[in-house]
C-alpha cells in the first residue's frame, strides 16, 4: 500500500514537472508574439502592403516590393529544392543500406547544420560572381540549398514509417518497384511530407543572411529574377538599423508580417495533414 502511494506521488511529480516544462517552452513564444504584435500592429495598414518605400526622411510608404520579392525568392527556392529533395529522400529510403543512400543521408545531415551565412557566401560564389550581378535567382539558389536537406530527410523518414505490407501488397499484384513507391507508398506518406515542406518554407522565409549576399536589395518594384530584388527580411534589417523613427515602425510592421507568414505556413501544414488523413481514412 505504501509502495503504491510512493509510485503515485512520483507519477504526480513527473506530471507537474512536464506541465511546467510545457509552460516554460511556451513563455518565450508568447512574449515574442506579444511584443511583435504590440509594436507592429499600430504601424500596419493597407498602404504598407500596396505602397513602395518612400525616400529617406519622408514618412509613409510601405513594403509592397519587399513582400512580393520574398514570395518570389521563396518560390524559386521551393522549385529547386522540392523535386530534388523528394527524389533523394525516396532513393535513400528504398536503398537504405547502399553507399549512395548513406552518403545522401550524411550530406543532408551535415548541410542542415551549416550556418545560413555560409550558404549565402557559397551561393554568392556560384550564382553572383560568375554573372557579375546580384539577382533573385541567386537568392532562390541559396534558399533552395537550405530547404534541400529538410525535404530530403523528412521524405526519407516518413517513407520508412509506411507499413511494409502496403509495398508488399502492390508488388504481389504485379506492380514494379517504382510503381509501388509512387502509387502506394508515397501517397501514404504524403501528409507528413507536405507538412515537412511547409515547415521548410517557413524556415527559409525568415532568413536574412543568404539574401544579403545574393538578392542584395532593390528599392524599386521588380519581378525580374535576373535583377536584384527587395525582400522583407532584408528591408526590415535596413529599416531597423536606420536613424528614422518612421522606418523603425515599418520595421516592426515587417516583422509582424514575417511572423504571420511563418504562422500561416504552420497552420496550413496542420490543416493539410488533417485533411489528407481524413481523405485517406474515408478511402
HELIX and SHEET records of a PDB file:
HELIX    1   1 UNK A    2  UNK A   40  1                                  39    
HELIX    2   2 UNK A   41  UNK A   43  5                                   3    
HELIX    3   3 UNK A   46  UNK A   50  1                                   5    
HELIX    4   4 UNK A   64  UNK A   94  1                                  31    
HELIX    5   5 UNK A   99  UNK A  112  1                                  14    
HELIX    6   6 UNK A  116  UNK A  123  1                                   8    
HELIX    7   7 UNK A  124  UNK A  128  3                                   5    
HELIX    8   8 UNK A  129  UNK A  131  5                                   3    
HELIX    9   9 UNK A  136  UNK A  160  1                                  25    
HELIX   10  10 UNK A  164  UNK A  172  1                                   9    
HELIX   11  11 UNK A  177  UNK A  180  1                                   4    
HELIX   12  12 UNK A  181  UNK A  185  3                                   5    
HELIX   13  13 UNK A  186  UNK A  205  1                                  20    
HELIX   14  14 UNK A  209  UNK A  213  1                                   5    
HELIX   15  15 UNK A  232  UNK A  240  1                                   9    
HELIX   16  16 UNK A  245  UNK A  282  1                                  38    
END                                                                             
